[in-house]
């Protein structure tokens, strides 16, 4: 009997993982293109790839939270904005080029929110962006992603 139970449990786990991958692909069909969309120069693509690898676990956590589709899309869009802002700031401040992506994230987001986006967005858009950054900050602190 326990053999059958283990097979059902494994099948359920495999199905849940497949469902999560499919949900991620629906939420971020252009995920692989994010690093190229942020680049100012070709060398930015590698940093962009590191950024998406840091953000991916957070997006999966948001999916597991069963948020409304609109909320998920808003967080996704804010993460895309954050990645672009990280790349932009690296171009503006050579000292940031020496930092790891993990350090950049922790230097640009905090308990209070994220960086001011340039070109400037509306105050309500910035507040919404800050809410995503606060969630990301808490997630990164709790998960201590290496």
C-alpha positions, 0 to 999 in steps of 0.5 A: 500500500505504501508503494502506491501512496509513494507513487501518487505522492511523486506523481502529484509533486511532479505535476505540481512542478510542471504546473508551476513551470507552465504558470511561470511561462505564461506569466513571463513568456519573454523571460529569456529576453529580459537581459537583452531588453535591458542592455546598453551594451553587449556586456550588460547581457551577462549581468542581466542574466545574473539579475533574472536568475536572482529574480526567478525564485521570487517570481516562483514564490509569487506564483505559489502565493496564488495572487490575482493575475493582475497583481502577478503581472504588476509585480512582473512588470516592476521586476523588469523595471528594476532590472533595467534600473540596475543596468542603467545605474551601473552605467552611471556609477562605475563603482556599481560595476564592481558589485555583484548582482546580489550586492546591487539588489541589496543596495538598491532595494530596502525595507522602504522600497526601491530606487527612484525610476528614471525616466521618472514615473508617476508617484502612484506608479513609484509607490506600487513599484516600491511595494514590489521592491519591499516584497522582494527585499523581504524574500531575499532576506529570508531566503538568503539566495547565494 
